[in-house]
Amino acid sequence: MTGIPLMIAFVVCIILMILAISKLKIHPFLSILGVSLILAILGGIPLADIPNIIGQGFSGTFTSIGIVIILGALIGTLLEVSGAALKMSDCVVRLVGKKKPELAMLIMGWIVSIPVFCDSGFVILNPIRKALVQRTRKSSVACTVALSMGLYISHCFIPPTPGPIAAANTLGLGEHMLLVMGMGALLSIPPLIAGYLFALYIGKRVKAADEAVDGNTTVKTYEELVASYGKLPNAFMSFAPIVVPIVLMGVSSAFSMAGMSIPLIQFLGTPIMALAVGLIFGVILMAQQGKIDDFNGITNDTLKVCGPILFVTAAGGVLGKVIASTNMVTFITENASTLSSVGIFFPFLLAAILKCAQGSSTVAITTTAGILAPMMNILGLNTPVLGTLAVIAIGAGAMTVSHANDSYFWVVTNFGEMKVEDGYKTQTLGTLVIGLASMVGVFIAWLILR
């Protein structure tokens, strides 16, 4: 099966997966794997190749983000047990006020994801989100969505994140990287506003597991929480397990963008090693708080919690690998010329189609840029400013939308302690909102600058 029938089969499979998870209550891991197998058969992948493709999709996810999830979750647990997360939330509340934790998470996410992948950024910042929810009694879902949207916008818009920087180079903007960064930051404003408003809206309508409080549950006050820890750690040691990895990854990205290769910086700047350094600071924090004897038990408990998250995320990787192994992406790219008549909307639509089909924003960005490069003159996007707008339009499409074949969907849904159907109401719908808001900003800029 190829062409339009394959596209229809893909849509039907996604609908079946949603129904299996939400209505039939089949575990997401089994639902995604089952749908992946059906799609592989319908997509014409040779039967002998299907087991290997499933294995590659599963292991590929563990390679890219598995250890990051484990280390990030362990750091988060250490911060929570030591009282550091509560200390961090106290500092954030003093800075932005108790009434706007969602805004704090949105801005923190947007800043952190400039040098750090959004998946890693969410895992790293999740302890602060949880502590802020506990500290302010605001909606957990609103804070989750705000953090996710903030991370996603800069992930798709602003170098040195790999997708935007690759797109800029492909479109001949390597010497105008500051323009790309500046335009990306400026055009982040419309989706940031839209993401914030959506977070406030959806937070009133969806509840997460960590805020489902019944009448028999006693909620501790902030003072009682502080008293339960005895003494909170200082601000520096509280933030170090999170800030140090971010700095290490940021420095590595800056050196890479500048074309400088220093092995030690590259080594420490990889997400796995940066988080390992953060974990060391977390262990030191536990020792300072006199709780180092609990470390082994905390590790065991964290690994048990991470298991379901890892397996569901890996199943999403299987679906993405199956889709990539069919002719779907080839069909989309071969028929891209039919979309070229829509001007600045062409890169957005093409990236959005590729994003929905295969799940990875980075792949959608780089593939779209490769298709767009020979067409820049035809589309009238052959100046540095208009070329930069094309990069941002690609990024806007590449965030539209995040669903089951995207590892980020599962990171946000699971760490945000939401049901899968709630993940579609929050993460998927939220990325549609910010994607469309981004394109509105790009279109207005295009009308002014062309």
N, C-alpha and C positions, 0 to 999 in steps of 0.2 A: 504494500500500500504506500502510495506517494502522493504528493501534491495536496490539493484541497481535501480529499478523503482522509489523509493522514492528519491534517489540521483538525478536522471534525472529530476524528478518533481521539486526539489529544484532549480536546475540550470535554468530550464524553467521559474519558478516563478521570479527568480532574473532578468532574461532578460526582462520579461513582465513588471516588476516594473520600470526598467530603461527606457524602451520604453514609458511607461505611463507618466513618469515624464518629459523626455526630448523631446519626439516627440508629444505626445497628450496634453502636458501641464496641466496634472492633478496634483493638489497640492500634494506634497510629503506625507503629512499626510494621505490623502485619498488613495493614491497609495499604500503606505506601509500597511495600514490596510486592503485594499482589497486583496493584495497578501497574507498577513498573513492568512486571512480567507480562501482563496482558498487552501493554503498549509495545513492548519489545516484539511480541509475536505479530501484532497487527502492523507494526512498522517494517516488517520484512527482514528483521535481523536474523541471520541463519541460526537455527536452533542450537547448533554446536557452539556458537559464539556467545550466546546469552549468559550462561553461567559465569564466564570470564568477565563479561561487561559488568554484571552485577557485583562481582568481587572487586573489580577496579573502582567502581563507584563507591562502594562501601569503604574500602581501604583508603581511597583518595581523600575522603572526608576526615578520617582519623589523621592522615598525614598533615592536612592543612590546618585543622582546628582542634583535633581531639585533645592533644596535650595542653593546648591553650585553655580549653574549657576546664580541664582537671586542675591545672595550676591556678587559674583565676578563681575557681570555686573554692579551692583550699585557702587562698589568700582571703577571700571574702569571709569564710568561716572563722579564720584567725582574727580578723578585724572585728567580727561580731562578738566572739567569745572574750576577747581582751578588753572590749569597751572602746576600741579605737574608732569603730564605725559611728558610735554615738558621739564621740568627740568631734569627728569630722562633720557630722550633721549639725552639731552645735555651732561650729565655725561658719558653715554655709548659711544657716538661719540668721546668724548675726549680720552676715554680709547682705543678704537679699531680703530678709524679713520672713517672718513665720507664715505669711499669707501666700507666698508665691514660690513654693518648692518646685512646682512644675517648670517655671521659667528658669530657675537655677539649673535643673537637669537638662533642659533644652540647650542652654548656652554652654554648659560644661561639655555636653556631648558634641556640640558643633566644634568647639575648640580642640577637644581631644582627638577627634577623628581626622583632623588635618594630617597629622603624621601617623596615625594608628588606624588599622583596619576596623571597620565598624563592629565586626563580630568580637574582636578582642576588646575594643573600647567598651562595649556593653558589659562584658564579663568583668572588666576591671572596675567600672563605675557602679555596678549593681549593688555592692555593699553600701555605698553612700545613698543610693536610691532607697533601699530598704530602711536604712536608719532614718532618713528624712521622713518617710511615710510614718514610721513609728514615732518620730519626734513631733511631727506637725498634725498627725491624724488626718492628713489629706488622702485623696484617692490614690491607691497603689497603681491602678491602671492608668490614671492620668500621668503620673510620674514616669511609668514605664514607657508610655507612648511618646511623651515629650523627650525622654532620653533617646529613644530609638530614632525619632525623626531628626533630632539634632545631629546625631552621629551619621545618619544616612545622607543628609544634605551635603555636608562637607566631604564625605567619602566619595560622592559622585561629582562634586564640583571643583574641588580645590587641590592642586598639586601641593605636596609631593605624593599624595595617594596615587598608587600605580595606574589606575584607570585614566583619570584626567591627564596625567603627565604623558602617558603613552599616546592618548588621542591628540594632544597638542603637538607632539613630535611628528606623528603620522600626517597631520594636516599642515606641516611646515611651519609650526609656531615655536620651534625650539628656542629661537632667539627672543621670543616675546613671552617668556614664562611668567614674568612679573605681571604682565597685562592679564594673562590667564588667571593668575592667582587673585589679582585685584578685582577683575570682573566676576570671578566666581564668588568672592566674598560679598560684593555688592548685590549680585542677583540671588544670593542666599536669603536676602531679607523677605521677599514675598513668601517662599515656602516656610521659613521660620515662623512668620506670623500665622500662616495657615496651619502649620503643625501644632503650634501652641493652642490656637483656638479649637482645633479638632481634639487635642488631648483633654482640654477642659470639658468639651462636649461629651466625648465618649466615656470619660471617667465617671460621669453621672449615670451611665446606662449599663456599664459592664463592671462586674466585681471579680477580683482575683481571689485566689484561695487564702492569701495572707491578710485579707481584710474582711473575711467572712466571720463576723463576730456575732454569736448568738446571745440570748439573754442570760445564759448561765456562765458566760465568760467574763472574768474580771480583767479589765484593762488597766495596766500600770500607768501611773502618771510619770512625767519626765523625771521628777525628783526621786520617785521610787526606783526607776530604772538606773539612775546614777548610783543610788545607794546600794543596789544589788551588785554593782561592780566594785564597790569599796572606794577605789580611787581611779579616775580615768587617766590614761596616759597623756603625755604632752602632745601638742599639735604636730610637731615635727615628726615624731615617731608614728603618730596616727596616720599621717598622709604619706609617709615614705614608701610603704609597700605598694601604693598606687602611683604616686608621682614619679618615683625613680624609674619604673618601667616605661612610663610615658616619655620621660626625658631621654632615656636610652634609645627608644625607637625614633623619637623626633630627631635626635642628633644624627642617627644613622641615615634617616631619610634626607636630612639636609646635606650631608656629605655626599650621598648618592646623587642627589639632584645637581650638586656642584661638580660632579664628575670625579670626585676624590674617593680613592679606595684605600681604606685603612682596615686591615683584617680584624683587629681587636674591636674596633667600633662596629664593623659589620656583624661580628660574632655576638656582641652584647646587644645589638640593636634588633636582632631577630625576635619575634614575639615570644618564642619559647624561652630563650635565654634571658630576655628582659624580665619576663614573669618569674623565672627562677631566681633572679636577683631580688625581685619583690618578695618572693617567698622567704628568702633568707632574712630580709628585714622583718617579715611577719613572725618568724621564729624568734628573732631577737626581742621583738615586742612581747611575745608570750613569756620569754624568760624574765624580762623586766617586770612583768605583772605577776610573776611567781606562779605561772600556770604551765610551765614547760612540760610537766609530767602528764598533762592532758593531750599532748601533741599527737601521740600514737593513736589514741582513740578518736581524736578529731579527724585524722587522716582516713581511718577506716570508715567513719560515718560519712565523710565527704565523698569517698569513692562510691559508696552505695547510692548516694543521691545523684551522682554524676552519671551512673550507668544508664538509666532510662533516657536521659538527655542525649548522651552520646549515640545511643543506638537509633533513636528517632532521627537525629540530625544526619547520621550516616545513611539511613534509609532515604532521606531527601536527596543525598548525594547520588544514590543509586538511580533515582528517577531522573536527575539531571544528566547522568552519564548515558542512560538509555535514550533519552531524547537526543543527545548529541550524537549518538551512534546511528540514528535514523537519518532519513533524507530531509528532515524538517528544516533544519537551518540552511541547508543547501537550496532548498526550494524557496525559502524566504529571500536569500541573497540573490538568487537568479532572477527573481521577479521584483527586485528593488526599484527598477526603472519605472514601474507603474506608479510609484509613490513620489517620484522626483518632481512632479509638477506642482507640489504643494509648498515649494520653497523652504523657508526656515523650519517648517513643520516636518519636512522629510527626515532629517536626522532624529528628531524626537520620535516619530512614528516607527521608524525602523528599529531604533534602540529599544523601544517599548515592546515591540513584537518579539525581538530576540530575547529580551529580559524575561518576558512571560513564558517563552518557549523553553529556555534552558536554565534559568535560575540565577546565573552569576551576573552581577552588575558589571564587573570588570571585563568579562568576556563580551557582554553586550556592548560596552563602550569601545573596546579595541576592535571588535569585528565591524561595528558601524563606521568607525573612523576609517578603517581600511577600504570599505565600500565607498565611502564619501569622498575620499581623497581625489580620485580622478574626476569627480563631478563638481568640484568647487567653483570652477569658472562658469559652468552651465547654470548652477544654482545662484550665481551672483554673490558668492561668499568668499571672494578671492582677495580681500584686504585683511590685515592683521586683526582689526576690530571685529569685522564680520566673521572671520574664521574663529575668533575667540567665542563669539556668540554660538557658532556651530558646535564648539566643544561643550558649552553649557547646555545647549539643546540636547546633545547626545546624553549628557549626564542626567538631564531631566527625564528622558525616556528610560534610561537604565535604572531608575528607581521606581518605575511604573510597570508592574507592581511586584511586591515581595509576597510569595505564597509558598506552597509546600515543597517546591523543588529548589528553594533557596535556604541555605544553612542559617542565614540571619533570621529568617522567619521562626525557625525552631529555637534558636538562642533566645530571642525576645519572648516568645510564647512560654518556653519552659522556665527561664530565669525570672520572668514576670509572673510565674505561677498562675497562668491562665489556661483554660480549656482550649482545645484546638479550634472549636467553632468560634470562641472569643478571639482567637488569634486572627481569624479572617475578618472579624468585625473591627479589630483594632489595627494590627500591623498591615494587613492587606489593604483595607480601606484607607488607612492613614497614608500609606505610600502612594495610593491613587490621588489623594487630596494634595499632597505636597508635590507630586509629579506634575499635576495640572497647574497648580499655582506657580511652579517654576517656569512652565512654558508660557504662562501669561506674562510673567516678568520678562522672559526672553523676547517674546513677540513685541512688547512695548518698546524694549530697547532697540529691537531691529527696526521698528517704524521710525525711531528717532535718529538712528545712526546710519541707516543705509544711504 
